[in-house]
């Protein structure tokens, strides 16, 4: 049986900032999803129900970074091999 490992990362570039990555609460996940939902007006209920459903079942992290070197060091090189 194959497991579906889902994860959402909300990256945020911030100049001269140290790397930070923290788990969001379900309420903050829903808010972040709604902030990034560009076509909400095209969805039933403006996407609120779907954002709440996703927030309830998929963990999400807010990640602040300044450079790709931080990402490679903190997250590991394997993640970036597909971009080479």
TITORZA-831983 format. One record per atom (N, C-alpha, C): residue number from 1; x negated, y, z; atom name. Coordinates in Angstrom, 3 decimals. Atoms other than C-alpha are relative to their C-alpha. Layout:
BEGIN
> i:xx:yy:zz:at
> NUM:X:Y:Z:CA .
...
This chain:
BEGIN
> i:xx:yy:zz:at
> 1:-0.833:-1.180:0.000:N .
> 1:0.000:0.000:0.000:CA .
> 1:-0.878:1.244:0.000:C .
> 2:0.787:-1.226:0.108:N .
> 2:-1.457:3.340:-1.064:CA .
> 2:0.647:1.107:0.819:C .
> 3:-0.503:-1.102:-0.812:N .
> 3:-1.119:6.228:1.372:CA .
> 3:-0.098:1.306:-0.771:C .
> 4:0.009:-1.319:0.618:N .
> 4:-0.207:9.669:0.104:CA .
> 4:-0.505:0.989:1.039:C .
> 5:0.595:-0.935:-0.959:N .
> 5:-2.492:12.102:1.908:CA .
> 5:0.149:1.411:-0.558:C .
> 6:-0.267:-1.356:0.471:N .
> 6:-1.077:15.573:1.357:CA .
> 6:-0.525:1.005:1.011:C .
> 7:0.550:-1.068:-0.809:N .
> 7:-2.583:18.776:2.650:CA .
> 7:0.093:1.286:-0.801:C .
> 8:-0.034:-1.307:0.654:N .
> 8:-2.107:22.447:1.863:CA .
> 8:-1.061:0.868:0.656:C .
> 9:0.972:-0.968:-0.509:N .
> 9:-4.914:24.976:2.215:CA .
> 9:0.337:1.354:-0.596:C .
> 10:-0.203:-1.371:0.433:N .
> 10:-4.231:28.687:2.050:CA .
> 10:-1.333:0.727:0.156:C .
> 11:1.313:-0.648:-0.097:N .
> 11:-7.652:30.154:1.214:CA .
> 11:0.141:1.519:-0.015:C .
> 12:0.020:-1.455:-0.032:N .
> 12:-8.426:33.769:1.934:CA .
> 12:-1.450:0.468:-0.014:C .
> 13:1.335:-0.580:0.088:N .
> 13:-11.595:35.487:0.761:CA .
> 13:-0.027:1.251:0.873:C .
> 14:0.174:-1.185:-0.830:N .
> 14:-12.797:38.005:3.346:CA .
> 14:-1.482:0.315:0.068:C .
> 15:1.394:-0.427:0.095:N .
> 15:-16.008:39.900:2.803:CA .
> 15:-0.646:0.080:1.391:C .
> 16:0.816:-0.034:-1.214:N .
> 16:-18.700:39.501:5.485:CA .
> 16:0.701:-0.639:1.193:C .
> 17:-0.749:0.688:-1.050:N .
> 17:-16.566:37.087:7.485:CA .
> 17:-0.552:-1.408:0.143:C .
> 18:0.442:1.382:-0.188:N .
> 18:-17.619:33.804:9.011:CA .
> 18:1.126:-0.955:-0.411:C .
> 19:-0.960:1.014:0.411:N .
> 19:-15.924:30.620:7.887:CA .
> 19:0.924:-0.338:1.158:C .
> 20:-0.990:0.410:-0.990:N .
> 20:-12.716:29.828:9.757:CA .
> 20:1.048:-0.859:-0.696:C .
> 21:-1.057:0.848:0.540:N .
> 21:-10.189:27.091:9.198:CA .
> 21:0.818:-0.501:1.175:C .
> 22:-0.825:0.437:-1.114:N .
> 22:-7.252:26.477:11.484:CA .
> 22:1.363:-0.490:-0.484:C .
> 23:-1.291:0.607:0.298:N .
> 23:-4.095:24.403:11.435:CA .
> 23:1.112:0.998:0.295:C .
> 24:-1.130:-0.902:-0.179:N .
> 24:-0.886:26.405:11.011:CA .
> 24:1.179:-0.731:0.626:C .
> 25:-1.238:0.562:-0.529:N .
> 25:2.327:25.847:12.916:CA .
> 25:0.983:-0.190:-1.156:C .
> 26:-1.000:0.221:1.050:N .
> 26:5.342:24.659:10.928:CA .
> 26:0.654:1.313:-0.414:C .
> 27:-0.597:-1.298:0.321:N .
> 27:6.815:28.160:11.151:CA .
> 27:-0.935:0.830:-0.885:C .
> 28:0.964:-0.763:0.811:N .
> 28:3.617:29.745:9.776:CA .
> 28:-0.190:-0.627:-1.383:C .
> 29:0.078:0.657:1.307:N .
> 29:3.453:27.137:7.004:CA .
> 29:1.163:0.467:-0.867:C .
> 30:-1.167:-0.456:0.751:N .
> 30:6.992:28.053:5.939:CA .
> 30:-0.148:1.438:-0.446:C .
> 31:0.209:-1.405:0.344:N .
> 31:6.147:31.756:6.033:CA .
> 31:-1.037:0.148:-1.109:C .
> 32:1.046:-0.080:1.019:N .
> 32:2.948:31.263:4.018:CA .
> 32:0.509:-0.511:-1.350:C .
> 33:-0.567:0.501:1.253:N .
> 33:4.805:29.186:1.425:CA .
> 33:0.913:1.040:-0.639:C .
> 34:-0.907:-1.018:0.536:N .
> 34:7.460:31.881:1.045:CA .
> 34:-0.767:1.218:-0.522:C .
> 35:0.829:-1.123:0.459:N .
> 35:4.746:34.563:0.710:CA .
> 35:-0.604:-0.285:-1.377:C .
> 36:0.642:0.372:1.251:N .
> 36:3.254:32.635:-2.224:CA .
> 36:0.972:-0.512:-1.061:C .
> 37:-1.009:0.511:0.929:N .
> 37:6.498:31.600:-3.912:CA .
> 37:0.430:1.122:-0.948:C .
> 38:-0.205:-1.088:0.955:N .
> 38:6.530:33.837:-6.964:CA .
> 38:1.376:-0.052:-0.648:C .
> 39:-1.274:0.118:0.718:N .
> 39:9.655:32.488:-8.648:CA .
> 39:1.159:-0.378:0.927:C .
> 40:-1.030:0.349:-0.981:N .
> 40:11.817:32.259:-5.519:CA .
> 40:1.407:0.330:-0.482:C .
> 41:-1.334:-0.394:0.450:N .
> 41:14.716:34.047:-7.199:CA .
> 41:0.600:-1.026:-0.962:C .
> 42:-0.485:1.023:0.924:N .
> 42:14.974:31.147:-9.668:CA .
> 42:0.392:-1.298:0.702:C .
> 43:-0.263:1.232:-0.734:N .
> 43:15.386:28.520:-6.947:CA .
> 43:1.257:0.131:0.852:C .
> 44:-1.184:0.037:-0.853:N .
> 44:18.459:27.492:-5.005:CA .
> 44:-0.366:0.521:1.396:C .
> 45:0.283:-0.576:-1.318:N .
> 45:18.558:29.553:-1.812:CA .
> 45:-1.325:0.726:0.062:C .
> 46:1.299:-0.692:0.124:N .
> 46:15.441:31.388:-3.028:CA .
> 46:-1.158:-0.833:0.538:C .
> 47:1.074:0.913:-0.373:N .
> 47:13.369:28.323:-2.097:CA .
> 47:-0.199:-0.199:1.482:C .
> 48:0.191:0.085:-1.447:N .
> 48:13.812:28.667:1.651:CA .
> 48:0.144:-1.434:0.527:C .
> 49:-0.207:1.371:-0.472:N .
> 49:15.167:25.144:2.201:CA .
> 49:-1.166:-0.900:-0.408:C .
> 50:1.121:0.819:0.464:N .
> 50:12.399:23.585:0.120:CA .
> 50:-1.284:0.346:0.760:C .
> 51:1.172:-0.406:-0.788:N .
> 51:9.712:25.620:1.922:CA .
> 51:0.078:-0.580:1.408:C .
> 52:-0.179:0.567:-1.342:N .
> 52:11.146:24.486:5.273:CA .
> 52:-0.234:-1.505:-0.017:C .
> 53:0.210:1.449:0.111:N .
> 53:11.169:20.857:4.099:CA .
> 53:-1.485:-0.323:-0.110:C .
> 54:1.440:0.228:0.180:N .
> 54:7.543:21.038:2.954:CA .
> 54:-0.746:0.301:1.302:C .
> 55:0.667:-0.388:-1.254:N .
> 55:6.486:22.829:6.162:CA .
> 55:0.183:-1.051:1.084:C .
> 56:-0.268:1.018:-1.009:N .
> 56:8.041:20.040:8.200:CA .
> 56:-0.721:-1.312:-0.210:C .
> 57:0.594:1.321:0.249:N .
> 57:6.176:17.194:6.553:CA .
> 57:-1.433:0.029:-0.529:C .
> 58:1.367:-0.073:0.525:N .
> 58:2.840:18.468:5.152:CA .
> 58:-0.802:0.983:0.846:C .
> 59:0.826:-0.927:-0.781:N .
> 59:0.089:19.936:7.360:CA .
> 59:-0.663:1.036:-0.919:C .
> 60:0.641:-1.061:0.778:N .
> 60:-1.438:23.213:6.208:CA .
> 60:-0.993:0.752:0.870:C .
> 61:1.070:-0.733:-0.676:N .
> 61:-4.512:25.217:7.090:CA .
> 61:-0.182:1.359:-0.655:C .
> 62:0.444:-1.306:0.490:N .
> 62:-5.483:28.871:6.762:CA .
> 62:-1.512:-0.044:0.036:C .
> 63:1.445:0.064:0.094:N .
> 63:-9.078:29.038:5.567:CA .
> 63:-0.532:1.353:-0.442:C .
> 64:0.655:-1.254:0.338:N .
> 64:-11.084:32.264:5.623:CA .
> 64:-1.446:-0.304:-0.364:C .
> 65:1.374:0.247:0.420:N .
> 65:-14.383:32.330:3.770:CA .
> 65:-0.563:1.245:-0.675:C .
> 66:0.673:-1.103:0.665:N .
> 66:-16.947:34.734:2.334:CA .
> 66:-0.729:-0.457:-1.256:C .
> 67:0.770:0.465:1.157:N .
> 67:-18.923:32.576:-0.093:CA .
> 67:0.262:-1.484:-0.253:C .
> 68:-0.130:1.414:0.323:N .
> 68:-18.818:29.251:-1.885:CA .
> 68:-1.017:-0.833:0.777:C .
> 69:0.992:0.721:-0.794:N .
> 69:-21.963:28.291:0.032:CA .
> 69:0.601:-0.409:1.351:C .
> 70:-0.685:0.359:-1.244:N .
> 70:-19.868:28.402:3.216:CA .
> 70:0.899:-1.216:-0.220:C .
> 71:-0.914:1.109:0.277:N .
> 71:-17.323:26.080:1.625:CA .
> 71:-0.752:-1.305:-0.186:C .
> 72:0.793:1.204:0.249:N .
> 72:-19.946:23.616:0.434:CA .
> 72:-0.583:-0.520:1.307:C .
> 73:0.602:0.404:-1.270:N .
> 73:-21.639:23.592:3.837:CA .
> 73:1.043:-0.555:0.966:C .
> 74:-1.009:0.397:-0.980:N .
> 74:-18.455:23.286:5.904:CA .
> 74:0.874:-1.164:-0.460:C .
> 75:-0.932:1.016:0.491:N .
> 75:-16.309:21.075:3.665:CA .
> 75:-0.689:-1.180:-0.672:C .
> 76:0.731:1.080:0.656:N .
> 76:-18.952:18.986:1.945:CA .
> 76:-0.039:0.193:-1.507:C .
> 77:0.217:-0.182:1.429:N .
> 77:-20.252:18.871:-1.599:CA .
> 77:0.945:-0.811:-0.865:C .
> 78:-0.846:0.875:0.810:N .
> 78:-17.978:16.054:-2.794:CA .
> 78:1.219:0.721:-0.555:C .
> 79:-1.185:-0.722:0.416:N .
> 79:-15.032:18.413:-3.016:CA .
> 79:-0.238:0.825:-1.265:C .
> 80:0.307:-0.908:1.098:N .
> 80:-16.813:20.586:-5.587:CA .
> 80:-0.646:-0.683:-1.191:C .
> 81:0.652:0.694:1.106:N .
> 81:-18.324:17.898:-7.838:CA .
> 81:0.802:0.069:-1.289:C .
> 82:-0.835:-0.050:1.203:N .
> 82:-15.376:18.090:-10.246:CA .
> 82:-0.139:1.314:-0.738:C .
> 83:0.139:-1.301:0.638:N .
> 83:-16.198:21.736:-10.985:CA .
> 83:-1.351:0.172:-0.676:C .
> 84:1.323:-0.116:0.604:N .
> 84:-19.753:21.054:-12.141:CA .
> 84:0.050:-0.341:-1.471:C .
